[in-house]
Amino acid sequence: MPSFSDEIRVLESPIDVMYLMHKAFMIHSERTEVLAEKAQSGGDLTNLENAINALIAQFFYHAKIEDSHMTGPLKDSLLQDGFMPLRDNLIEHDELRHQGAALIDHLQQGDKSALRKQVGALILSMEDQDHAELMGKAEEVETIIKQAIGEKNVLARTRRHLYESVVSFKVTEFDHFENEEAFVLPLVKDQMSDSEELECVRKLLFDDESVEPRWIIDFIAGELEDNERELLNELEKQIHNQSK
């Protein structure tokens, strides 16, 4: 199969939908990075916030279903370099969850996020007595730093840090998808029947617990080319036929 960065013309197995999903995630991530880069020079953050929220929501659901319905039932293998695909896949998911949560927190906190990093670094550099005293004066220290740097510079620094966080998430995400396709998908194909793969794919594409169960598949379809979207449509037909 081609890399998720290539045009995808055929799905040899139901689980190959991961190539389509990964491609859609990366297209959205790259567009989010562009928005974050432009936001460094100012302007409204609404489009960037929407893009980040959609990206993180999609990935969190994707990772949860993978852990429970894709890698969960499989047996791991130990490669020559000590790499264990399923174990390390979980570790990568946890790292991306951590980065994603931090990214959302950064958005919600605004300039306070950047200020808190500066305050934290300052407090940690103090002696124990000063450290204890400053812990109770964090807001006061924030105000001092804000006055010293200036409101505009604090905003610029915040948006620079936000951009760096978006880039970091994208790079980690890209590396994770490459590892998953190289090491995890072969295990799925070896250990799952087509019927089991199809049920796993159904869980990946449709949220049974949501009032809008199509929110995943519709997001994926919206990022793909026409021929790739048709592959997704054909797979959806297979899913419906199996559930009859």
N, C-alpha and C positions, 0 to 999 in steps of 0.2 A: 504493500500500500504506500502511497505517497505521503510525504509529510503534510501536516495540517496547514502548512503555509502554501501548499500547491493547490491547483484546481483538482477537486475530487470528482471523478467521473463514474465510479462504481463502488458499491458496498459489497464486499465479498462475504461478509458475515454480519448479522444484526449488530454486534458490538462495535462494528466499524463506524457506527453513528458517532462514536467519540471523535473521529476526525472532523466531522461536521461541527460538532459542539465546540471542540477546541478552536477550530478556525473562527467560528462566530465569536467566541470569547476574546480571541486575540484581536480581531478586527475592532471590536468594541473597546478593548483596552488601548489600542493604538489611537483611536479617536479621542478617548478620554485623556491620554497623555498630551495630545495636541491642545485640547481645551485647557489643561492645567498649565501648559507652557504659556499660552496666551494670557492666562489669568494673572501671571506674574506682573504684567504691566498695568493691572487694574481692571475695572469693569465688574459687571454683575456675575455672580458665581452660580446662578440658578441652573444653567445648562450643565456645568461641571458637577454640581451636587447631584443632579438627576442621573448623570452618566455614572458617577461613582456608586450611588445607591443601587442602581440597576446591576452594575457589575458585581458588587459584593453580594447582593441577594442571590443572583444566579450562581455564583461560585459556592456560597455557603450551602445552598440546597444540593448542588451537584456533588460536593464533597461528602455531604451526609449520606446521600443515596449510594455513592460509590463505596463508602466504608461499610454500609449495612447490607447492600444487595449485590455488589460486584466483587470486591476483594474479600469481604467477610466470609463467604462460604468457601473460598479457595484455600489450597495448601500452598505455603510459601516454598521458595527454592533458594538455596545458598549458592551464589555465583562465586567464581574464583577469587575475585577481589574483596570478598566479604559482603558484597551488596546483596540484600534480601529485598526483592521488589515490593512485596506486600507491606512488610514492616516499614520500609523507607518511604513508600507511598503515603502511609499514615502520618509519618513524621513530616513530610512535605505538606500534607493537608493542614496539619496543626500549625506549621509556620505561616502558611498563607492565611489561615483563620486569624492568627495573631496580627499579621500585617493588615488584614482587612479591617479588623476591629479597631486597630490604632488609626487607620485612615478615616474611618467613620467618626471616631472620637475627635480627630483633628478637625474635621469639617464642622462638627457640632460646637467645638470650643472656640473656633475662630482664632483671633490673635492671642487668646489666653493659652492656646496650645504651645505656641512658640515661646511665650513668656515663661510658662512653667518649665520648659526645658532649660531655659537660661537660669531660672531661679534654682532649679534642682542642681544644676552643675555648680552654681555659686555656693550653695549650702554645703554640698559634699566636699568642697575644697576647704572649708573652714575647720578649725580645731573642734574637738568634741563639745566644749562649752559653748562656743559660738554657734555650732551646728544646732544644739538643742534650743538656743534662744531664737535662732532664725526660723526654726520650724513653726513657731507660733506667730511668725510675722511674714509669712509667705506673701500675703496680699500687699503688705507694705513694700516688700522688696520688688514685687511686680510693678508697683506704681513708680518706684525710683528708677527702675530700668526703663520703663516706658517714657518717663520724662527725659532721661538721659539720651535715649536713642531717638526719640521723636515718634509721634503717632504714625506718620507716613512710612518711616523706616521699619517700624514694627509690623505694619501691614505687608510691606514688601517682603520682609523676612518670613512672615507666616506663609505667604503664598509661595515663596521659594521652597520652604520646607514641605508644603503640600505637594508641589510638583515633584520634589525628590521622592516623596512617599509613593506617589502614583507610579513613577518610573521603577522604583524598587519592587513594588508589587508586580508590575508587568514582567520584569526580568525573572523574578522567582516563579511566576505563573508559567512563563514560556519554558523555562528549564524543566518544571514539573511535568508539563504536557509532553515534552520530548521523552523524558524518562518513562512516563506512563505508557506511551505508545511503543517504546522499544522493549520494555520489560514486563509490563503488567498485561497488556492486551493479549500477547501470546499465551499467557497463563489462562486467561479467560477462555480463549478458543480451545485450548487443550483440555480444560476441565469442565466446561459447561456444554450442554447440548444446545442446539439451535433454539429449542423451546425455552430453555432457561435463559439464554442470552436475550431472547425477545421480551421475556418478562422483566428482566433487568433494564432493558432499554425503555420499556413502558414506564417504569418507575423513574428513570432519568428524564423522560420527556413530559410526563404528566404528574401533577401534584394532586394525589388523591385527597389530601386534607385541605385543599384550598377551595374557596368558592369559585375561583377561576382556574381550574386545573390545567388549562392550556398556556398559562403564563410563561412556561419554560419553552415549549416547542414554538410558540409564536415569536418569542425573542430570537431564538436560533434562526428560524426561517427568515426573519427580517434582516439578518446580516449576510445571507448567502446569495450566490448567483442563481439564476433561474434553473439551470440544470441541476445544481446541488439541492435546491429547494424541491425539485421533482423527486430526487432520491429520498428526501425526507418524507414526502407525500406517499411514496411507495412503501416505505417502512411503516408509516402509520396505518396503511391498509393491512399490512401483515399483522400488526398488533391487534387491529379490530377483528380480523379473521380468526386469530387464535383465541380471542376472548369469547367467541360465539359458542 
